[in-house]
Amino acid sequence: MNPAIAMPEAPRKGRGRLQLLLILAIAIGPMFLASAMYQWRFWVPETRSYHGVLIGDGRTLADLGVQGEVEPRWQILVTAPGACEADCQQLVYLARQIQIGLNRETARASHGLALAEPLPAEYDATLKREYPQLGRYQLDLQAYDKAAEAVPGAQLWLVDPHGNLVLRYPAGSKGKAILDDLRYLLKISLIG
């Protein structure tokens, strides 16, 4: 045998295993980190990009106590557990202005009013004349008190086409903030 011809070295087995473990750590590591961040609430950002109160627990219009056939579109819904007074009337006006402000996306949303008590005749006539597309619904007060978390007064809700409650706004909320939230929802939504 000639000593000038060298035999190739056998590959080290440890190096291949190390590469495999490294690839698995890169692929699976972020999932474990995200799960741990969710479970133990660390490194979670404190800021948010929406202006209302997020309803993320699966509540629907039925849970809110809204009775009646609702169109399968994004809904800007005003609710009032009592009579529709000044704050309720302001939210009804705001809901319509928000829908108009959607411009090209106006057809993807509608506005509605859910009440537990009947409207005064004068305001009812005004709504029929000035807001012909306003959806009207009956409100079950017992279900509403549970779902609305006993927040008094009129409120504005953004509801997805499946009837899920998405965001809630109290009376006195800024229309621009609600419009921005709804535009963002319509932009990222594949439904409605």
C-alpha positions in Angstrom: 0.0 0.0 0.0 1.3 3.4 -1.0 1.5 5.9 1.9 1.1 8.8 -0.5 -2.5 8.0 -1.1 -4.5 9.0 1.9 -7.9 7.6 2.7 -10.7 10.2 3.0 -11.8 10.9 6.6 -15.1 9.5 7.7 -17.6 12.3 8.3 -18.3 13.1 11.9 -21.7 12.0 13.0 -22.1 14.7 15.6 -22.0 17.5 13.0 -25.1 16.3 11.1 -27.1 15.9 14.4 -26.1 19.4 15.4 -27.4 20.8 12.1 -30.7 19.0 12.5 -31.2 20.3 16.0 -30.4 23.8 14.8 -32.9 23.6 12.0 -35.6 22.3 14.4 -34.8 25.1 16.9 -35.2 27.7 14.2 -38.5 26.2 12.9 -40.1 25.3 16.3 -38.5 27.8 18.6 -40.7 30.8 17.7 -43.9 28.8 18.3 -42.7 27.8 21.8 -41.7 31.4 22.5 -45.1 32.8 21.3 -47.0 30.2 23.4 -44.9 31.1 26.4 -45.5 34.8 25.8 -49.3 34.2 25.6 -49.4 31.9 28.6 -47.2 34.0 31.0 -48.0 37.4 29.5 -44.4 38.7 29.0 -43.2 41.0 26.2 -46.8 41.7 25.2 -47.1 45.2 23.8 -49.3 47.6 25.8 -50.4 49.7 22.9 -53.3 49.1 20.7 -54.5 50.2 17.3 -58.2 50.5 17.9 -60.2 53.2 19.8 -63.2 51.3 21.2 -63.6 48.5 23.7 -62.7 45.2 22.0 -65.3 42.4 22.4 -63.2 39.3 21.9 -65.2 36.6 23.7 -67.5 35.5 20.9 -70.6 37.4 21.9 -73.2 37.8 19.1 -76.1 40.0 18.4 -78.4 37.3 19.9 -76.3 37.5 23.2 -76.8 41.3 23.1 -80.6 40.8 22.9 -81.1 42.2 19.4 -84.1 40.6 17.9 -85.0 40.7 14.2 -83.4 39.8 10.9 -80.0 41.6 10.5 -78.4 42.1 7.0 -75.2 40.0 6.5 -73.0 43.1 6.2 -70.9 45.0 8.7 -73.3 46.7 11.1 -72.9 50.1 12.9 -75.5 49.4 15.6 -76.8 51.9 18.2 -78.4 50.4 21.3 -80.4 52.2 24.0 -81.8 50.3 27.0 -84.2 53.1 27.8 -85.8 55.8 25.7 -83.8 57.2 22.8 -82.8 60.5 24.3 -80.2 63.1 23.1 -77.1 60.8 23.5 -78.9 58.0 21.5 -80.0 60.4 18.8 -76.5 61.7 18.5 -75.2 58.2 18.1 -77.8 57.5 15.4 -76.7 60.6 13.5 -73.0 59.5 14.0 -73.7 56.0 12.7 -75.2 57.3 9.5 -72.3 59.8 9.0 -69.8 57.0 9.6 -71.4 54.9 6.9 -71.4 57.8 4.5 -67.8 58.4 5.4 -66.8 55.0 4.1 -67.1 56.3 0.5 -66.4 53.3 -1.8 -67.0 50.8 1.0 -70.5 52.2 1.9 -72.3 49.1 0.5 -70.3 46.8 2.8 -71.9 48.3 5.9 -75.3 49.4 7.2 -76.5 51.2 10.3 -79.2 50.2 12.7 -81.0 51.1 15.9 -82.0 48.6 18.6 -84.4 49.8 21.3 -86.1 48.4 24.3 -88.8 51.1 24.3 -90.8 52.5 21.4 -89.7 55.8 19.9 -91.6 59.0 20.4 -93.9 59.6 17.4 -92.1 62.8 16.3 -88.6 61.3 16.4 -90.0 58.1 14.7 -91.3 60.2 11.8 -88.0 62.1 11.6 -86.1 58.8 11.3 -88.4 57.5 8.6 -88.0 60.6 6.6 -84.3 61.3 7.1 -82.9 57.8 7.7 -84.8 55.5 5.3 -82.1 52.8 5.3 -81.9 52.7 9.1 -82.4 49.1 10.4 -84.7 48.9 13.4 -84.6 46.1 15.9 -86.2 45.2 19.2 -83.9 44.9 22.2 -84.4 42.3 25.0 -83.4 44.2 28.1 -82.4 41.2 30.3 -80.0 39.9 27.7 -78.7 43.4 27.0 -77.9 44.1 30.6 -75.7 40.9 30.8 -73.9 41.4 27.5 -73.4 45.2 27.8 -71.7 44.7 31.2 -74.2 47.1 32.8 -72.8 50.1 31.0 -75.6 52.7 31.3 -76.9 54.7 28.4 -76.8 54.4 24.6 -73.8 52.7 22.9 -72.5 52.2 19.4 -71.4 48.7 18.4 -69.4 47.5 15.3 -70.7 44.0 14.3 -69.3 41.7 11.7 -71.4 40.1 8.9 -71.7 36.9 11.0 -73.3 38.8 13.8 -70.3 38.8 16.1 -69.7 41.9 18.3 -66.3 43.4 17.5 -66.0 46.8 19.2 -68.1 48.9 21.5 -68.1 52.7 21.9 -69.9 54.8 24.6 -72.0 57.9 23.8 -69.7 60.9 23.2 -67.1 58.9 21.2 -65.4 60.7 18.3 -66.7 59.8 14.9 -63.3 60.0 13.3 -61.9 57.3 15.6 -64.9 55.0 14.9 -64.6 55.5 11.2 -60.8 54.7 11.3 -61.5 51.5 13.2 -64.3 50.5 10.7 -62.1 51.3 7.7 -59.3 49.2 9.2 -61.7 46.3 9.8 -63.0 46.5 6.3 -59.5 46.6 4.9 -58.4 43.4 6.7 -61.7 41.6 6.4 -62.4 38.9 3.8 -66.1 38.8 4.8 -68.9 41.2 4.1 
